[in-house]
Amino acid sequence: MYKHILVATDGSKLSNKAIKTAVGLARSLDARLTGVYVMPEYVPPVYGEAAIYVPQVSPKRYKELTEKEARKALSVVEIEAEAEGVECATLHLANNQAYEGILRAARSKKCDLLVMASHGRRGLSALVLGSETNKVLTHSNIPVLVCR
C-alpha cells in the first residue's frame, strides 16, 4: 500500500501524536518514514519612524537558532522510529509558507502519504492564524492523513 510516509512536525505536542501515528503506520506497512520540519526564511528587520527597537539577529544566528529548533523537533521522529524499528530519515528546509515546504519535501522524496496534525482551529482563529493542514489538503495530490 504505502511505501514512503512523510510526517510533518512543528515540535508541538500535537505533532508528536502525528509522529506516533506515522511511525505505527510505517511499522505495520513496512514503509520508510521521512520527518520534515519547515522553518521560516530569514527576513531582515525593517525599521520605520515609529519602530520599537528590537535587537537584530544576524542571518547566521537566525540559521543557528532555527536549525536547533528543527533538530529538536526532528529528534522526536528519529527516537520514535528507532524504538519501533522503522527506517527513518529527516530533513529541515526553509520556506515562508510551511505547506509549500511540506509538499516540496514530499514530492522530492517521492512520498506516497503525508501525515500531519491539525489544531482544529475554526472560524476567525482559522482565518487569522491560517491552517497549514488545510493548505496541504487543498494543494496536495498525495493522500493526507490528519491527526487530532
C-alpha positions in Angstrom: 0.0 0.0 0.0 2.1 3.0 1.2 5.9 2.6 0.9 7.2 6.0 1.9 5.4 8.2 4.5 6.3 11.8 5.2 5.4 13.2 8.7 5.5 16.9 9.2 6.3 18.3 12.6 6.4 21.8 14.2 7.7 20.5 17.5 4.3 20.7 19.3 2.7 18.0 21.4 0.0 17.6 18.8 2.7 17.0 16.2 4.1 14.3 18.5 0.7 12.5 18.2 1.1 12.6 14.4 4.6 11.3 14.7 3.4 8.3 16.7 0.6 7.6 14.2 3.0 7.8 11.3 5.6 5.6 12.9 3.0 3.0 13.8 1.6 3.0 10.3 5.0 2.8 8.8 5.8 -0.2 11.0 2.6 -2.0 10.1 3.1 -1.4 6.4 6.9 -2.0 6.4 7.2 1.5 4.9 10.0 4.1 5.1 9.5 7.3 7.1 10.7 10.8 6.5 10.3 13.6 9.0 10.2 17.2 7.9 10.4 20.5 9.7 9.8 23.7 7.7 11.3 26.9 9.2 10.6 30.4 8.0 13.2 32.1 5.9 15.3 34.9 7.4 13.6 38.3 6.9 15.8 41.3 7.8 14.1 43.7 10.2 12.7 46.8 8.7 12.6 49.9 10.8 10.3 52.9 10.3 9.8 56.1 12.2 7.7 54.6 15.0 9.6 51.3 15.2 10.2 49.7 18.5 13.8 48.8 19.0 14.3 45.0 18.6 17.8 43.6 18.8 18.8 42.5 15.3 19.5 38.8 14.7 22.1 38.2 12.1 21.2 35.7 9.3 23.9 33.4 10.6 22.5 33.5 14.2 18.9 33.1 12.9 20.0 30.0 11.0 21.7 28.6 14.1 18.6 29.1 16.2 16.1 27.7 13.7 18.3 24.7 12.9 18.5 24.0 16.6 14.7 24.0 16.8 14.5 21.8 13.7 16.9 19.2 15.2 15.0 19.2 18.5 11.6 18.6 16.7 13.0 16.0 14.3 14.8 14.1 17.1 11.3 13.0 18.3 10.7 11.4 14.9 14.1 9.7 15.0 13.6 8.4 18.5 10.1 7.1 17.8 11.2 5.4 14.6 14.2 3.8 16.1 12.1 2.4 19.0 9.8 0.8 16.5 12.4 -0.4 14.1 11.3 1.9 11.3 13.7 3.1 8.6 13.8 6.9 9.0 15.3 10.0 7.5 14.8 13.6 8.5 15.1 16.9 6.8 14.6 20.6 7.5 14.1 23.3 5.0 13.3 27.0 4.8 10.1 28.3 3.3 7.9 31.1 4.4 4.9 29.0 3.5 5.1 25.8 5.6 2.6 24.0 3.4 4.7 24.6 0.3 7.8 23.3 2.1 5.9 20.2 3.2 4.6 19.5 -0.3 8.0 20.2 -1.9 9.7 17.7 0.5 7.0 15.1 -0.2 7.5 15.4 -3.9 11.3 15.5 -3.8 11.4 12.4 -1.5 8.7 10.6 -3.6 6.4 10.1 -0.6 3.1 8.4 -1.2 1.4 9.5 2.1 1.6 12.7 4.2 0.8 12.5 8.0 0.3 15.8 9.9 -1.5 17.2 12.8 -4.3 19.7 12.8 -5.0 22.1 15.7 -8.7 22.1 14.6 -9.0 25.9 14.5 -12.3 27.1 13.1 -13.9 30.4 12.4 -12.0 33.6 12.9 -8.9 31.9 14.5 -8.5 29.7 11.5 -8.9 32.7 9.2 -6.4 34.8 11.2 -3.8 32.1 12.1 -4.3 30.1 8.9 -4.3 26.4 8.7 -1.2 24.8 7.2 -3.0 21.4 7.2 -5.9 22.9 5.3 -3.5 24.4 2.7 -1.7 21.0 2.4 -5.1 19.3 1.9 -6.1 21.9 -0.7 -2.9 21.7 -2.8 -1.7 18.1 -2.4 -2.2 15.4 -4.9 -0.7 12.9 -2.4 -3.1 11.4 0.2 -3.0 13.2 3.6 -3.7 11.6 7.0 -4.7 14.3 9.5 -4.3 13.6 13.2 -6.1 15.5 16.0 
